[in-house]
C-alpha cells in the first residue's frame, strides 16, 4: 500500500546537533529543515467548470491544506509539471478566497546547498512566504514554509551558530544592533519565529492583521542580520550531524508506522470530499487516506472511489508501543486492514499497514537472522552426531554427498530425520522445519528484494502468506531449544576449510578429503580438535597440516589439532 507522508515540517528530525571541533564535519543546509520530498495537489485549473464548480474545487483544496496543516502545496498539471501553488491565507490582508493560487515563479527558490540563515531570509522576504529547494534542472523537490521554521533543528542550529561565532572571536559589540547579543541570542530568534508561525496559523483563531504579521517579520529580519553579516567570515557551518543511536530493541507500532498520515477532514458537502480525495490521494498515487471527523474526533479510512462515491471503512486504533508480534495478531484478526496510532505529543496520526511490517529492513533482517541461526543449529547438531557429509540426490537422480558446511536446509533435515539414534525429535517437528524452510525462502527471495523498491508496494495477495508465515514462525521457533548451538566446533571446521583454501588446497570438509571424524576433546587441560582420517588418506592429510605452523592452525581454527587414522 502506497501512502502517507507530508512536508508540513521536517519529520526527519532524527539528527542531533552538537558543537564539534573535529575535522570530520557535515555541513548544515536548507535540506536539513525543508520537507522530505514533495506531495502534490492536482491543478484543477486544467478542468473546465463554472463558478460553482470552482468554489467546490477551492473547498477541496482548502480541505487538503487544513487537514494536513500545510501552509502551501504545489499543484501538478496534466503534463506532470508544477506551474502554480495553492496556499492558505496568512493574514487579513490576503484576498477573501479560502485558497490563494500563486505562480511558482513568485515563490522563493534556493539551491540544495543554501545555508539555513540564507533560506530563512528568503522565505521571510518572499511575498507569499513559500520557498522551494530546486534541483540542477530548476525543478522544485523540497518545500519550506513559515510553520516549518518551528522545527527544533532550527532552534539548535541558531544556538550552535551563536556558539560557533563566539568561539571564533566574533566581536558582537562592534556591530550596529539594538539587540543584546549573547549566547541566548539564538533562542531569542527562535522564539520570535515561533510567534510569527502562530500569527499566520489560522487554526489558532481568526487571521492576524497584516500590519502585525509584517512587523513581526521585520523584527526577525533585524535579529538575523548580524548572523547574515557573519556568513562572510564564517561560512563553514561546521556543525557535526550525528543520528541518534540506540541498542537493538523490539520494533513497535511507533517505529513501523508511516507518520504523519495523509488525512482529509469530513466536510459539510460530500462532493467536496470526493474532489479532495481525487486532487490529493489520486495525484500522489496513494491507495488510502485517513478521514477525520472533527466533531466526534473519530477516524475512518478512504480506500478508493467508485461510481457510487468514496469507499469509506472504519479503522482500528492500535497502541503506539505495541510490539511487532502483537501487530501481526491484529492484522490476522482484522483481515490485513490498516490501523492508525498517535505518537506521544503529536497531533498528527500515523498509519500502519502490512507493507510497513513486511518491508521494514530491520524487521526482515531480524527474521533472516533467526532463520540463519536455526540453519546453523541444524549443521552443528549433525556435527555433534558425528555426521560430516550429507546425502543429496542430483537432478539426474544420482546419489552424492555434500559437506556439512555446504549442504542445504532440506538435505540437512532429511539427514537428521534418518539418524537411527535420533530420539529427540517427533515426526511433527520435521513438518515444522519444512514449513519454516519454505517461509525462509519467501522472505529471502521474495520479500527482501522488495525493500529497495521505491514504490514499497507489497501486493495484497502476499499479505496472508506473510502474516500466516510470521505467526507460524513465532509459534514454532521453540524448536531451537532442541538444537544445541555448538559454534566453536563448527567454526573450527569452517576455519580449517578457509585456511586450506587460502593455500590453494581442497577443503578438509569435502567428502573426497578422507575426513571421517571431527570432535573436540580434552588433552592435558587443553581443548584439542581430533581429526579422524581414512587410513588411505592419512599420510597426505598429515603432511599437509604439518606444513602449517601451530600459530596458523590456531589462528584459523581457535584450537590445536591432532590427526589420527581410522
C-alpha positions as MATLAB code, in Angstrom:
seq = 'XXXXXXXXXXXXXXXXXXXXXXXXXXXXXXXXXXXXXXXXXXXXXXXXXXXXXXXXXXXXXXXXXXXXXXXXXXXXXXXXXXXXXXXXXXXXXXXXXXXXXXXXXXXXXXXXXXXXXXXXXXXXXXXXXXXXXXXXXXXXXXXXXXXXXXXXXXXXXXXXXXXXXXXXXXXXXXXXXXXXXXXXXXXXXXXXXXXXXXXXXXXXXXXXXXXXXXXXXXXXXXXXXXXXXXXXXXXXXXXXXXXXXXXXXXXXXXXXXXXXXXXXXXXXXXXXXXXXXXXXXXXXXXXXXXXXXXXXXXXXXXXXXXXXXXXXXXXXXXXXXXXXXXXXXXXXXXXXXXXXXXXXXXXXXXXXXXXXXXXXXXXXXXXXXXXXXXXXXXXXXXXXXXXXXXXXXXXXXXXXXXXXXXXXXXXXXXXXXXXXXXXXXXXXXXXXXXXXXXXXXXXXXXXXXXXXXXXXXXXXXXXXXXXXXXXXXXXXXXXXXXXXXXXXXXXXXXXXXXXXXXXXXXXXXXXXXXXXXXXXXXXXXXXXXXXXXXXXXXXXXXXXXXXXXXXXXXXXXXXXXXXXXX';
ca = [
       0.000    0.000    0.000;
       1.437    3.325   -1.021;
       0.936    6.128    1.429;
       1.295    8.780    3.607;
       3.984   11.322    4.253;
       3.748   15.048    4.015;
       6.050   18.057    4.178;
       4.301   20.120    6.864;
       7.542   20.178    8.813;
      10.710   18.179    8.885;
       9.661   14.936   10.489;
      13.114   13.596    9.742;
      14.333   15.180   12.955;
      16.485   12.281   13.991;
      19.641   14.392   13.919;
      21.344   15.712   16.987;
      23.181   18.968   16.593;
      26.245   19.422   18.719;
      29.181   21.699   18.507;
      32.226   19.948   17.096;
      35.916   20.762   16.783;
      36.833   17.650   14.824;
      37.735   17.682   11.166;
      35.004   15.183   10.285;
      32.256   17.740    9.691;
      28.941   17.599    7.858;
      27.594   20.901    6.568;
      24.105   22.004    7.520;
      21.983   23.246    4.623;
      18.391   24.097    3.828;
      17.737   20.412    3.103;
      18.051   19.693    6.834;
      14.948   21.769    7.593;
      12.934   21.533    4.362;
      10.416   18.805    3.583;
      11.494   15.308    2.730;
      10.322   15.449   -0.858;
       7.079   16.950   -2.176;
       3.435   15.960   -2.135;
       1.136   17.393   -4.779;
      -2.376   18.549   -5.378;
      -3.942   18.245   -8.797;
      -4.014   21.514  -10.729;
      -7.785   21.831  -11.111;
      -7.385   24.824  -13.446;
      -6.874   22.133  -16.081;
     -10.602   21.408  -15.734;
     -13.341   23.486  -17.341;
     -16.073   24.430  -14.875;
     -18.395   27.246  -13.833;
     -18.106   29.456  -10.745;
     -19.943   26.922   -8.582;
     -17.564   24.170   -9.671;
     -14.577   26.412   -8.997;
     -15.874   27.066   -5.471;
     -16.135   23.304   -4.888;
     -12.584   22.855   -6.151;
     -11.360   25.632   -3.849;
     -13.086   23.992   -0.891;
     -11.489   20.660   -1.775;
      -8.002   22.207   -1.887;
      -8.695   24.035    1.365;
      -9.667   20.709    2.955;
      -6.333   19.244    1.847;
      -4.335   22.179    3.205;
      -6.084   22.415    6.565;
      -6.294   18.659    7.167;
      -2.511   18.297    6.689;
      -1.859   21.674    8.269;
       0.027   22.632    5.147;
       0.864   26.258    4.526;
       1.134   25.539    0.819;
       1.153   22.701   -1.689;
       2.463   22.554   -5.289;
      -0.120   21.798   -7.968;
       0.626   19.235  -10.664;
      -0.934   19.705  -14.100;
      -1.773   17.102  -16.751;
       1.796   17.271  -18.087;
       3.196   16.453  -14.645;
       4.558   19.978  -14.330;
       4.205   22.375  -11.419;
       3.146   25.784  -12.673;
       1.468   27.138   -9.558;
       0.966   26.516   -5.873;
      -2.024   26.704   -3.566;
      -1.562   28.362   -0.186;
      -3.664   29.244    2.815;
      -4.410   32.822    3.820;
      -1.722   34.060    6.194;
      -3.196   37.389    7.396;
      -6.231   39.572    6.920;
      -4.538   41.394    4.050;
      -4.867   38.334    1.846;
      -7.791   38.102   -0.549;
     -11.107   36.780    0.701;
     -10.673   33.485   -1.125;
     -10.265   30.358    1.015;
      -7.223   29.465   -1.037;
      -4.744   31.705   -2.827;
      -3.167   30.456   -6.057;
       0.280   31.708   -6.936;
       2.532   31.128   -9.944;
       5.527   29.118   -8.816;
       7.801   31.848  -10.226;
       6.502   34.126   -7.455;
       7.921   31.829   -4.767;
      11.461   31.989   -3.447;
      13.941   29.370   -4.623;
      17.343   28.252   -3.353;
      19.820   25.545   -4.251;
      20.192   22.465   -2.040;
      23.466   23.895   -0.710;
      21.920   27.124    0.568;
      22.579   27.848    4.245;
      19.778   27.864    6.775;
      20.305   31.580    7.504;
      20.060   32.419    3.798;
      16.912   30.294    3.447;
      15.173   31.917    6.413;
      15.880   35.341    4.923;
      14.489   34.239    1.570;
      11.274   32.826    2.982;
      10.587   35.858    5.174;
      11.316   38.325    2.392;
       9.101   36.500   -0.111;
       5.597   37.939   -0.522;
       3.976   34.513   -0.149;
       6.479   33.125    2.361;
       6.996   29.940    0.371;
      10.433   28.649   -0.603;
      11.313   25.759   -2.891;
      14.599   23.917   -2.988;
      15.301   23.301   -6.676;
      17.482   20.657   -8.301;
      20.060   21.181  -11.038;
      17.334   21.277  -13.697;
      15.454   24.008  -11.818;
      12.634   21.692  -10.721;
      11.390   22.005   -7.126;
      11.907   18.905   -4.967;
      11.521   20.252   -1.402;
       9.416   22.971    0.196;
       9.937   25.257    3.191;
       7.256   27.436    4.771;
       6.962   29.613    7.881;
       5.338   26.893   10.001;
       8.227   24.544    9.246;
      10.689   27.001   10.766;
       9.354   25.919   14.159;
      11.315   22.692   13.752;
      13.620   22.069   16.714;
      16.539   21.645   14.360;
      16.196   25.380   13.516;
      16.437   26.236   17.206;
      19.500   24.053   17.691;
      21.095   25.398   14.545;
      20.715   29.003   15.720;
      22.136   28.151   19.139;
      25.103   26.352   17.602;
      25.665   29.173   15.140;
      25.950   31.649   18.006;
      28.243   29.294   19.912;
      30.454   28.873   16.869;
      30.770   32.607   16.297;
      31.594   33.158   19.956;
      34.380   30.550   19.881;
      35.786   32.130   16.716;
      36.006   35.501   18.488;
      33.268   37.276   16.565;
      33.101   40.785   18.014;
      29.412   41.295   18.642;
      29.916   44.689   20.271;
      31.279   46.227   17.097;
      28.066   45.520   15.270;
      25.319   48.106   14.926;
      22.359   46.487   16.629;
      19.622   47.467   19.038;
      19.615   43.931   20.401;
      21.833   42.474   23.082;
      23.823   39.674   21.521;
      24.924   36.879   23.842;
      24.768   33.072   23.962;
      20.965   33.203   24.427;
      20.590   35.143   21.170;
      19.761   32.054   19.102;
      16.904   31.090   21.418;
      15.535   34.646   21.232;
      15.437   34.483   17.422;
      13.745   31.102   17.522;
      11.105   32.353   19.998;
      10.246   35.202   17.617;
       9.983   32.751   14.704;
       7.524   30.686   16.745;
       5.464   33.833   17.425;
       5.331   34.534   13.691;
       4.257   30.974   12.921;
       1.427   31.314   15.440;
       0.343   34.642   13.920;
      -0.131   33.049   10.487;
      -1.757   29.858   11.805;
      -5.496   30.117   11.147;
      -6.071   27.020   13.294;
      -5.437   29.196   16.350;
      -8.250   31.626   15.564;
      -9.025   34.468   13.213;
      -6.408   35.792   10.834;
      -3.962   38.286   12.283;
      -3.737   41.849   10.936;
      -1.386   42.331    8.017;
       0.495   45.064    9.908;
       1.142   42.782   12.914;
       2.496   39.995   10.712;
       4.702   42.401    8.733;
       6.047   43.970   11.928;
       6.975   40.556   13.315;
       8.760   39.622   10.070;
      10.790   42.835   10.163;
      11.728   42.162   13.781;
      13.047   38.686   12.916;
      14.984   40.009    9.920;
      16.640   42.586   12.160;
      17.584   39.910   14.672;
      19.001   37.734   11.900;
      21.047   40.490   10.240;
      24.153   40.062   12.446;
      24.161   36.333   11.621;
      23.820   37.050    7.927;
      26.708   39.522    8.141;
      28.782   36.853    9.854;
      28.488   34.416    6.949;
      31.198   36.272    5.049;
      33.715   35.324    7.729;
      32.158   32.060    8.908;
      30.519   30.240    6.073;
      31.751   26.815    7.061;
      28.613   25.944    9.028;
      30.741   23.364   10.771;
      28.269   21.687   12.995;
      28.510   17.953   13.285;
      25.376   15.985   12.485;
      25.006   12.640   14.123;
      21.992   10.363   14.235;
      20.518    9.194   17.473;
      21.555    5.628   18.043;
      20.229    3.084   20.436;
      20.764   -0.513   21.284;
      18.829   -3.116   19.357;
      15.267   -3.166   20.559;
      11.955   -4.656   19.650;
      10.150   -2.786   16.914;
       6.892   -1.120   17.898;
       3.974    0.470   16.076;
       5.543    3.897   16.574;
       8.695    2.860   14.749;
       6.956    0.931   11.988;
       4.058    3.181   11.040;
       4.084    5.861    8.361;
       3.902    9.185   10.145;
       2.273   11.570    9.622;
      -0.535   10.002    7.637;
      -2.231   11.809    4.778;
      -5.567   12.957    6.133;
      -8.741   14.670    4.942;
     -11.486   16.198    7.056;
     -15.202   15.424    6.906;
     -16.744   18.463    5.113;
     -20.321   19.650    5.034;
     -20.606   18.645    1.393;
     -19.661   15.110    0.242;
     -18.777   16.355   -3.222;
     -16.034   18.490   -1.702;
     -14.573   15.410   -0.036;
     -14.717   13.469   -3.295;
     -12.696   16.124   -5.117;
     -10.289   16.483   -2.196;
      -9.577   12.769   -2.458;
      -9.164   12.974   -6.248;
      -6.880   16.004   -6.076;
      -4.720   14.668   -3.251;
      -4.726   10.874   -2.940;
      -5.073   10.062   -6.631;
      -2.495   12.678   -7.648;
       0.075   11.186   -5.228;
      -0.809    7.597   -6.180;
      -1.998    6.646   -2.700;
      -4.395    3.801   -2.141;
      -5.795    5.199    1.067;
      -6.004    8.280    3.259;
      -7.431    8.849    6.710;
     -10.669   10.746    7.201;
     -11.043   12.769   10.387;
     -14.384   13.821   11.848;
     -13.568   16.860   13.982;
     -16.941   16.879   15.745;
     -16.565   13.339   17.095;
     -12.756   13.213   16.878;
     -13.015    9.830   15.167;
     -11.292    8.388   12.116;
     -12.241    6.357    9.070;
     -10.158    5.328    6.102;
     -10.922    6.139    2.464;
      -9.767    3.204    0.365;
     -10.850    4.283   -3.092;
     -13.525    5.816   -5.234;
     -16.307    4.240   -7.250;
     -19.280    5.425   -9.270;
     -21.300    5.392   -6.047;
     -18.845    7.644   -4.243;
     -15.935    7.249   -1.872;
     -15.289    3.870   -0.302;
     -15.083    4.518    3.433;
     -14.361    1.956    6.129;
     -13.885    2.001    9.890;
     -10.281    1.814   11.029;
      -8.978    0.373   14.277;
      -6.677    2.276   16.555;
      -3.625    0.464   17.901;
      -1.381    1.483   20.752;
       1.805    3.317   19.876;
       4.012    0.924   21.857;
       2.539   -2.382   20.632;
       5.368   -4.741   19.540;
       5.590   -6.175   16.032;
       4.423   -9.613   17.173;
       1.218   -8.057   18.517;
       0.732   -6.097   15.303;
       0.779   -9.365   13.369;
      -2.004  -10.760   15.550;
      -4.071   -7.627   14.950;
      -3.619   -7.897   11.188;
      -4.671  -11.545   11.303;
      -7.836  -10.627   13.193;
      -8.817   -7.629   11.036;
      -8.004   -9.229    7.660;
      -4.928   -7.107    6.989;
      -6.732   -3.768    7.244;
      -4.596   -0.700    8.074;
      -4.631    0.694   11.612;
      -3.800    4.117   12.968;
      -1.999    5.397   16.023;
      -0.598    8.560   17.565;
       2.909    9.276   18.705;
       3.138   10.878   22.143;
       2.759   14.643   21.985;
       1.906   14.601   18.272;
      -1.277   15.979   16.775;
      -0.789   14.014   13.564;
      -1.921   10.404   13.305;
       0.213    7.722   11.767;
      -0.923    4.652    9.909;
       0.482    1.137    9.831;
      -0.117   -1.407    7.089;
       1.108   -4.900    6.351;
       3.503   -3.239    3.907;
       5.178   -1.304    6.715;
       5.819   -4.550    8.556;
       6.801   -6.751    5.625;
       9.081   -4.163    4.021;
      10.794   -2.872    7.144;
      14.518   -3.671    6.602;
      15.400   -4.168   10.274;
      12.402   -6.445   10.823;
      13.136   -8.546    7.744;
      16.793   -8.805    8.741;
      15.759   -9.907   12.236;
      13.705  -12.703   10.657;
      16.610  -13.711    8.425;
      18.959  -13.783   11.433;
      16.565  -16.123   13.272;
      16.403  -18.447   10.273;
      20.171  -18.316    9.851;
      20.597  -19.313   13.490;
      18.201  -22.220   13.057;
      20.024  -23.468    9.951;
      23.325  -23.130   11.792;
      21.956  -25.292   14.600;
      20.940  -27.974   12.101;
      24.558  -28.192   10.977;
      26.020  -28.242   14.481;
      23.504  -30.901   15.549;
      24.755  -33.183   12.803;
      28.365  -32.361   13.595;
      27.792  -33.307   17.234;
      26.257  -36.557   15.999;
      29.425  -37.329   14.056;
      27.933  -36.561   10.635;
      30.320  -34.704    8.358;
      28.751  -35.359    4.957;
      25.106  -35.062    3.989;
      23.423  -37.143    1.305;
      21.993  -35.387   -1.724;
      20.178  -36.536   -4.832;
      21.257  -34.832   -8.053;
      18.884  -33.651  -10.759;
      19.749  -36.750  -12.749;
      18.749  -38.996   -9.847;
      22.263  -39.975   -8.803;
      23.290  -40.086   -5.142;
      26.136  -37.904   -3.884;
      27.268  -36.213   -0.694;
      27.858  -32.595    0.348;
      29.985  -31.172    3.107;
      28.007  -30.398    6.238;
      29.101  -26.808    5.683;
      27.652  -26.593    2.165;
      24.518  -28.784    2.412;
      21.159  -27.042    2.049;
      18.414  -26.875    4.676;
      16.203  -29.548    3.103;
      19.007  -32.129    2.977;
      20.147  -31.263    6.491;
      16.708  -32.047    7.916;
      16.465  -35.274    5.875;
      19.810  -36.350    7.312;
      18.682  -35.600   10.871;
      15.437  -37.479   10.278;
      17.397  -40.554    9.093;
      19.581  -40.812   12.201;
      18.821  -44.125   13.954;
      19.841  -42.778   17.333;
      17.561  -39.777   16.983;
      15.139  -39.851   19.904;
      14.912  -36.069   20.342;
      12.510  -35.239   17.558;
       8.922  -36.113   16.816;
       7.588  -36.580   13.253;
       5.714  -33.260   13.505;
       8.998  -31.463   14.204;
      10.138  -32.224   10.669;
       6.844  -30.908    9.280;
       7.531  -27.685   11.171;
      11.095  -27.477    9.855;
       9.882  -27.887    6.277;
       7.266  -25.139    6.683;
       9.852  -22.844    8.217;
      12.218  -23.585    5.320;
       9.573  -22.615    2.770;
       8.800  -19.412    4.636;
      12.532  -18.635    4.870;
      12.783  -18.924    1.096;
       9.890  -16.492    0.629;
      11.469  -13.989    2.996;
      14.873  -14.152    1.285;
      13.803  -14.481   -2.340;
      10.514  -12.559   -2.409;
      10.174  -10.067    0.449;
      13.790   -8.957    0.829;
      14.199   -7.752   -2.810;
      11.097   -5.581   -2.370;
      12.731   -3.465    0.326;
      14.691   -1.415   -2.231;
      11.605   -0.896   -4.372;
      10.818    2.825   -4.145;
       7.092    2.174   -4.539;
       7.161   -0.063   -1.445;
       4.139   -1.771   -2.917;
       3.548   -5.096   -1.203;
       0.901   -6.974   -3.246;
      -2.253   -7.681   -1.293;
      -2.226  -11.314   -2.322;
       1.013  -11.685   -0.336;
      -0.495  -10.348    2.889;
      -1.949  -13.620    4.132;
       1.154  -15.640    3.210;
       3.392  -13.222    5.093;
       1.203  -12.940    8.204;
       0.497  -16.667    8.480;
       4.191  -17.394    7.934;
       5.126  -14.982   10.709;
       2.575  -16.472   13.098;
       3.864  -19.942   12.344;
       7.462  -18.850   12.825;
       6.757  -17.159   16.171;
       4.878  -20.202   17.471;
       7.403  -22.777   16.294;
      10.759  -21.155   16.984;
      10.803  -23.042   20.281;
      12.191  -25.895   18.193;
      15.540  -24.112   18.543;
      15.766  -25.488   22.063;
      16.184  -28.969   20.621;
      19.332  -27.925   18.785;
      22.467  -27.094   20.765;
      24.458  -24.282   19.245;
      27.992  -25.724   19.209;
      29.544  -22.765   17.448;
      33.137  -23.392   18.462;
      33.345  -26.840   16.878;
      31.567  -25.848   13.684;
      33.580  -22.637   13.333;
      36.772  -24.651   13.757;
      35.832  -26.862   10.809;
      34.917  -23.801    8.764;
      38.185  -22.115    9.767;
      40.315  -25.067    8.674;
      38.495  -25.070    5.340;
      39.316  -21.394    4.946;
      42.978  -21.987    5.852;
      43.318  -24.662    3.202;
      41.576  -22.504    0.629;
      43.996  -19.640    1.375;
      46.849  -22.031    0.489;
      45.175  -23.180   -2.723;
      44.260  -26.581   -1.256;
      40.997  -28.528   -1.167;
      38.720  -28.161    1.847;
      39.058  -30.724    4.606;
      35.266  -30.952    4.944;
      34.787  -32.260    1.381;
      33.807  -35.943    1.120;
      36.895  -36.531   -1.052;
      39.246  -35.318    1.697;
      39.118  -38.550    3.647;
      37.865  -36.898    6.868;
      35.542  -39.248    8.775;
      35.625  -37.797   12.295;
      35.818  -34.308   13.795;
      35.404  -33.797   17.518;
      36.562  -31.700   20.428;
      38.384  -33.433   23.276;
      40.370  -32.507   26.396;
      44.090  -33.220   26.426;
      46.448  -32.056   29.209;
      43.989  -29.358   30.275;
      43.772  -28.135   26.688;
      40.934  -28.442   24.198;
      42.084  -30.139   21.017;
      40.303  -30.847   17.732;
      40.725  -34.508   16.794;
      40.608  -35.154   13.049;
      39.996  -38.784   12.108;
      41.079  -39.544    8.548;
      40.795  -42.636    6.390;
      43.934  -44.713    6.539;
      44.454  -44.326    2.806;
      44.495  -40.525    3.140;
      46.257  -40.248    6.491;
      49.807  -39.582    5.230;
      48.659  -36.958    2.734;
      46.494  -35.060    5.251;
      49.149  -35.337    7.999;
      51.846  -33.984    5.692;
      49.555  -31.156    4.552;
      48.837  -29.932    8.070;
      52.475  -30.416    9.131;
      53.336  -27.735    6.567;
      51.399  -25.166    8.627;
      52.688  -23.554   11.795;
      50.906  -24.140   15.065;
      50.105  -20.423   15.123;
      48.444  -20.575   11.688;
      46.269  -23.509   12.699;
      45.236  -21.907   15.959;
      44.522  -18.522   14.340;
      42.192  -20.109   11.769;
      40.507  -22.722   13.979;
      40.988  -21.342   17.510;
      42.261  -24.785   18.613;
      45.204  -27.101   18.333;
      44.574  -30.127   16.129;
      45.512  -33.808   16.309;
      45.253  -36.077   13.268;
      44.637  -39.819   13.671;
      43.850  -42.655   11.295;
      40.654  -44.679   11.370;
];
